[in-house]
Amino acid sequence: MSSFTNKNDRYIKIKRNISHLFSFIVIFMYFSFILLIGFYPKLLAKKIATSSMTYGVAFGLSIIIFSIFLTLIYTLLSNKYIDEIKK
Amino acid sequence: MESNFVASIIFFLFVFVTLAITYFASKKSNTKENYYAAGEKISGFQNGLAIAGDYMSAASFLGISGLVFLSGFDGLIYSIGFLVGWPIILFLVAEKLKNLGKFTFADVTTIRFKQSKIRALSSISTLITVLFYLIAQMVGAGSLIQILFDLPYDFAIWIVGILMIIYVSFGGMIATTWVQIIKAFLLIFGATVLSFLVLKEFSFSLTNLLDAAVKAHKSGIDILKPGKLVADPISAISLGIALILGTAGLPHILMRFFTVPDAKSARLSAFYATSFIGYFYLLTFIIGFGAIVYLSTNSNYINADGILIGSNNMAAIHLSHAIGGDIFLGFISAVAFATILAVVAGLTLAGASAVGRDLYVYVLNNEKTDEKRELFVSKISSVLIGIVAIFLGIAFEGQNVAFMVGLAFAIAASTNFPVLFLSINWKNLTTNGAFYGGMCGLLITVCLVVLGPTIWVDIFKFDKPIFPYKYPALFSVSLSFLAIFIFSKLDIKNRSKIDDEKFTKMMEKAYLGK
């Protein structure tokens, strides 16, 4: 990557790393779900304990909740802390 | 009918309030800042609601709850796909878009390049995306209103079309945003009450609800397992790519990030949007399973063949009647109507901006025009797009238009997204690379959809599709990136013009703002 002449070098680097890390987590989570559906649906069809709840439903609903959680963390981090480095 | 009475009152109230807002907004819509971007005065929270309003169409409310009603788990696959694009937009696109652009996403893709070529590409792909999306919404609207309110199909289309033209041509982004906010609030409120009423019957335990649904559904425990909808791994991955990257390339969604004052509020918008949309999809899941329990064995809602009266899309509507009575049915019906109206307004505004700004100012007039004329063209375009949508909506009555939303997402994922992504991330992209590569992506997508099972077999009635997969995104997106790469590399003549400094400057602006 070309070097920035700007004194905000550090800010841009931190920002970029964090957005890439967070994107990677979401993509990894989602595609593991999709690949499980495609290649190994039996695992998702397994029931948790004795209820009707399957691993697939639990995994799916967790992705939704975890996605919301990640956007909250990212927004808080950026708006409250990382923006402070910017000058 | 009591429900019709309630629905009409709520609907007229909605129309009255939104028209009043449009009237006040029209006094301000004589500047570009206000017409395209609501004067950048929308807060992060408001914009989050508005984005959710743009994104949660009647198709996702009625369609996904209907899909859950029909096949359980498979409906969840769709809703997750529609959601996970949102965190990605926040992490990779939202703040850069706000920092770099002004009114349309082409402002961002053209920063380093020759305006006319890239604007031409963006406006074409925007118009195609918007039109297909619009037709699907209009046809859905017509048949839904026909069932809900007993109105003739054509009449319903005209009402939706005329109201949307009024909102967009007079009120611009200010009116459109407030229509979205009110609709999003109504929809989330309605879905919350419906889910609350369902869960209350199962002492607020999701497992109890699932147990009851498994007992009621004819497929039994299979509704909680991956089913036939996404049969092979290639289709599953391809659908996933279309939903994630397509969401990040929808012009009417991208445009929303210009309505807030700064990068901080752009992030907040995306966070609130993700929360509202995610919460809403959790509700559609509960509503779908509630519908399985309450409707599957009830002859008031199921005909002799065991099929839901109306269509599977009516699951949420019937459930509101089964569990909340006539008055609640009326409320939910009015909300569904308002939902359709808001979504088509957002689409029309995005299309009109592409014509008035990208096409008229930059492609046809080489930036030599004034604000008054530009806005006039944009407003006329919104009327024309509205009229085209009305006629196409009527022409496609009774046709299967579900593939059109898929096509819109596929084009957004294979043309808008790669050009946007590479223009802000890849130093070696050139004007010709983006233009010819993007065009290739557009053509490849259309060809693969036409040659695939949805059009070649279902509509043209050939025996076998030439391209075997229903969702082309895996192939069209990769080929589009490849084409852009090759055309940029071949663009030797312009290599010397690539300005390292220009790219570095843009990157700094993308992160630091103006």
Interface residues (C-beta under 8 A of the other chain):
Chain A: S2 F4 T5 N6 N8 Y11 I12 K15 R16 S19 H20 F22 S23 V26 I27 M29 Y30 F31 F33 I34 L35 I37 G38 F39 P41 L44 A45 K47 S51 S52 M53 T54 G56 V57 G60 L61 I63 I64 I65 S67 I68 L70 T71 L72 Y74 T75 S78 N79 D83 K86
Chain B: F73 L76 I77 S79 I80 G81 L83 V84 W86 P87 I88 L90 F91 L92 E95 L206 T207 L210 D211 A213 V214 I221 L224 K225 P226 V230 D232 P233 I234 S235 A236 I237 L239 G240 I244 K264 R267 L268 A270 F271 T274 S275 G278 Y279 Y281 L282 F285 K427 D500 F503 T504 M507 E508 Y511 L512
